Amino acid sequence: MTDLRQMVAAPSMQQELRQLLQYLPRAAKKEASANPNYPLLLKLISKADEQVPLISLAALFNAADPTNNLRPQCEPLDLIEQAENSKGEDRAKAVIRAYLEVAEWLYKPYLRRLWLLSCVITNDWRVRPEHLGNLVVQLERRLADYPSLVEGNAGWRRNAAAHGHWEYVKAEDALVMWDKNRPQEKVPVKELLSQVNSMYQISGPTFTLVAQLYFFRDFMWNTGLAEALIKRT
């Protein structure tokens, strides 16, 4: 352990550590920016921090930790892959199951984090809705200036998937879906799969990368924690 500390304390290693901590946010930004919703997320975070400095850290801190996000991001992947590599009713069933998995493992936690940010920018601190359907509806209203951060159909379609309120229409390769407060609607399987992928990307990899970008660049470096960490090693 002593030899390891001496090695890390060497000037050359200190420089390597600085370069690594500078590289990490650049890498996160490059990957996250592939998602078209990336600028909107940054805009929302910046707006919240303008009103309450560093308030977004409360919403992003856990999301930046890979150990908190590994399982949620992995759980739906086999179903998404199955849907992308199958046809007909088999694909439809895989999409329905993937929709439910993405909604529960990733999208609901993502929306809960957006709720905190929305409270700051609207100065409306009412209690967060517990049910996904109500959360989607209210967040879509609150974040009307940030279109596409919230998928307006996510709540009722998740309920349809969860409660078996769907039927496959083979002739049209579509799903008829409904909820107790939503009439039947025909959705092409291809469209639903696209929505599943979109919800997965924004609430999983992209949000995690944005949280890491903020944590490393705007928090660790701007507060001097990165340099302190290097010197401590």
C-alpha angles and dihedrals in degrees: 000000000000091000090050092052091049091051093050091046092058113113092239091054091047088056091049090052091051091050091048093051089048092047096051097068091044091053092047091049093050094051096041093048089066086077111081090218092060095094091050092053091051090047091053093047093047092049092052092048091050089061098038113016113235093356089130089066087074090056097041106036099088092037090060092059110092091204090064094050106037098087096040090052093046100045098073097038098088091052093047090050091048091051093049092050101044138066142217121359092350089060092046092053092048091050092051091051092045090051091056093046094049092046094051102037100038119002099055094051089045092054091047089057091048088052092063091050090048091053089057098047094043096037086226110130100178117148114282114252112250099209118076094228094057091041091055094048096049095042092050088057094045094048098042088131089057102056119191095022087101123044104221095206096049097096103051094035090053088052091049090052093046097048100039094251095150142087130195118235105204097190091059099028087233140126124232105214133181143163132204091266096032127071122229115289128186113228123183110237089230090057093048092050090051089052091049090054092046093050091046094051098047097043097037123031098010098048091045091051092047090051091050091047091053093044096050101035107030100030113026096039099036093050094043094243093124093057091044090053092051093049092046092056 
